[in-house]
Amino acid sequence: MRQSRKQLDSFNGGGYSNVFTQQLDTGFVYDEIALRLANINIDQVLQIELVLNGDSIVNVDGQHFKDLDAHFGEAAESGILRIPFKDLSLKTDAGQNLSALATEITDNLVLKVRVGAATQAQIDAGSVPGLSGYYFASSYRQRVVLPRIYQENIAIGMSGLNNYKTFETGPAIRRMFFKDNGRIDEFRVRRNNQEIVWVMKADNANDLKRQKLNTVANQFVFSPVMTHFGLTDMLQTAGTKLEFLPTVSAAGDIAVVIHTLENAVNPKASPMAALAQA
């Protein structure tokens, strides 16, 4: 078998308005972690954080993983949140496997799930929140690249064209989910002051559909890997100045969830360089 399914240990702590914590096993490759929620609504999962050797490599709310399922066209599952590392939307085994999370036996890997306050219905019913789950793992390999999923808040101070960020160079970008409530009309990317991406909202949605991917309600999805060739089509940023320029219909901050792949040894270098030497 290329992959095995194992049960997660019991979580420490927990409860409404509290954090469930677990020290995860290491020394193999995590393809996916599935969390089973009991008496916890999706919108009560305020934060899922995976901390590797003190570095937060996953840090988003629970709803994002439901959004990701919708983007990929996965079947809806009630009460289950899946944290994917191995990207099954990619066309090659190499692309899938290299996107997974390789861990060393000496790693310190901690999963934290922060749950919000109980609803009135849960209080009336005397509900007790519970968290369990399982993960899919494959055999050990040395970590040369590191997947990361995190959220940033970007300032959009005015309608029209905004240059909101010069991205920290190094990590290659796989996907970006802008929670814009339909305000992004066009999207541009400049690298070294040269425009490399320009797309209108409607055209971006059509491009996703042609690649058998879905749009996400109230979000603008920028996906360099929508072609399903994840290694060759990631947006490379190493050694370059990278700028994102959304044109928006109204001012107001926009949260964006970013999926990257980075060089595990030198985050400032291209992950492709690490893969070439592996």
N, C-alpha and C positions, 0 to 999 in steps of 0.2 A: 504493500500500500504506500502511495506517495504521501498520504495525509492521514492523521489519526484524530479522533474526537475525544476530548478529555473534559471531565467535569471540573469546574472551578471549585476551590475550597470555600468554606464559609467566610462571609465578610465580617469584619470587625465593626463595632459601632453601629451606626444607622439610626433610623427613625425619621419622622417628619422634621423638617427644619434642621437636618443633620447630615452627616457624611458617612457613607459606607466605604470602607477601606479594605484592600487586600494586597498582600505581598505576593506577586506572581512568580511562578517557577520560571527558570531561564535555562539556556543551554540548547535551545532549538529555535525553529522559525515559527512565529505566529502568523497564520494566514487570516484568521478572523476570530474575534471575541464576540460571543452572543450573551446578552444580559436578559434575564427573564424577570419582569417586574410583577410584583404582587401588591395590590392595593396602592399602586403608584401610577398616576397618569403621565403620559408623555410630557405634557407641559410642566409637570412637577420636577422633571429631571433637569435641573438648572445648569449642571456642569458635569461633564465626563472628562476626567483628566487622567492621562497616563504619563507617569514620570519615570524616565530612564536615567539612572545615575544623577538625579537631581535636575534633569532637563525635562521640561514639560513638552512632550512631543505630540500629544493629543490634548486639546483644550477647547471644547465646544459644548453646546447644550445638546440634550437628547434629540430634539426635533431635527437637528441637522442630519442625523443618520436616517430618519424617516424621509427627509428630503432627498437624500442620496439614493435610497431605494426607489423613490418615485422617478428620479432622473434615469436610473438604469432600467426601469420597468419591472422591478422585482415585485413578486406577489406581496400584498399587504399582510402583515402578521400582527395580531393583536397581542400587546404586552411583551413584545420582544424587540430589543434594540441590538443591531449588529454593527460592530466596529470593524470595517473591512481594511485589511492591509494588502493582501494578495488581490490584485485588481483583475477580476474575471472578465471585465469588459474588454481587456486587451486581447489581441489576436494570437500572440505567440506565447509559448510556455516560458521563454526567457523573460518577456515583459511582465508576465503575471508573477513569476517567482521572485524577480528582483524587486518588485514593489512590496513584498512582504517584509515583516519585521524580524530580522535575524537577531538573536540574543546570545550573548556569551555567558558561560557558566558563572562568571564573576560579576555579572550585572546586578544592579539593584533596580527592580521593576515594580512599581506600585500603581495600582488602579484605585482611583477615587471617584465616587459618584455622590454628588451633592443633591439632596432632595429638598424641595420647598415645603412650605407649610401645608398642613392638612386642610382639605376643603371642609365645608360645613357638613356635607353628606358623609364624609369619612369620619368626622368627629361624632356625628349622631350615631353612626354604625359601630363605633368603637374599633375602627379598622387599624390593623397593625401593618406597616409597610414591610415588605420583604424583597430581597434581591438575591438571585442565584444565577447560574448560567454555566456555560461551557465554552470551549475554544477548539479550533481546528489548528493542528500543528503539523509541520513537516520536519524532516531531518535537519540536523545542524549544518550550517555553513558559516563561514566567516562573514562578519558584517562589513560591507564596503560602502553601502548606501543606507540612508536612514529616511523613512517616510515620516512626514509631519503633517498634521491637520490642526489648524488653529484659527482663531477669529481675531480680527482687528476692527476697530471703529475708525472710519475715515471721515474727516471733516469736509463737508460740501457747503461752502459758505454762500454760494449764489447759484442761480439758474444759469444754464448755458455751459460752456466748456470749463472744466475744472482739471487742474493738474494736481492731483491730491497726494502723490507719493513718489519718491525715488526709492525703488525697491532695494533692499539689502542684497547686493550681488552675491552670487554663488549658487543657492538652491535653484533647481529647475522646477518650473511651475507646471503642474498637471491640470488643475481646475481652480476656478474662483467662483464662489456663489455670492453675488451682491444682493443683499436684502434691501432692495431699492423701492419696493411697492410700486413698481412700474414706472419709475422716474427716469431711468437711463434710456435715452433715445438713440445714442450712438456711442461707440466705444473705440478708442484708439490706444495703441501701444507704440512708444518710441524707444529705440535702443541706440545709444550713442547719437542721439538727436536725429535719428532716421526713423521714419514711420514704418513699422513692420506689420501692424494690424490696423485695419479700419473696417468696422462693420456696423450696420444699422440694426436696431432691435429686431425688426421683423425678419431680416435676412439671417440673423444669428439663430433665431428660433427655427427657421426653415432648415438651416444647416444641421442643427441637432436632430431634427426629425429625419432627415435623409440618412443620418448615421444610426438610426434606430434608437435614439436617445430622446428623452422627454424634457420639456421645459419644466420649471418648478414655479408654482404659483407665487406671484409677487417677488420673484427673484430674476436677476439677469445672470445667466450661467455662461461664463467664458471658459471654454475647455479646449486648450491646445491638443489634448489627446482624444478629442471626439472622433478622430480618424481610426481609433483603436490600435494605433501603433505607438505605444506609450514611450518607448525609449527614443525613437527617432524624432517624434513630434513634440516632445516636451519643450516648453519655452525656456531656452537656455539664457542664464543671466550672468554667468561667471565673467568677471573682468570687465563688465560693461555698466554703463549708466542706463537704468531702465525706468521709464515713466509711464504711468497709466493716466489716460485722459478721458474720463466719461463726460458726455454732454447730457445734462439733466434738465428736466422740465421744472423743477422746484428745488430750492435750497433745503438743507437738512442732512444731518449725519447719516451715513450708510454703514451698516455692519457688513463685513465681508469675511467669508470662510475661505481659507486658502489651503490647497493641497499641494505640497511640494515633495521633492525627492532631493536629498542633499548628500554630498560627499561626507562619509562618516568620519574620515580622518582629518580632512581640511574643508570645513564648511564653506570657505571662500572659493574653493576650486569647483570645477564642474563635476557633477556626479558621473558624467560620461567618462571622464578621465579615470575615475576610480574603477568603473566597470571594465574599461579597457585593460587595466593592469591586473584585474582579478583572475 
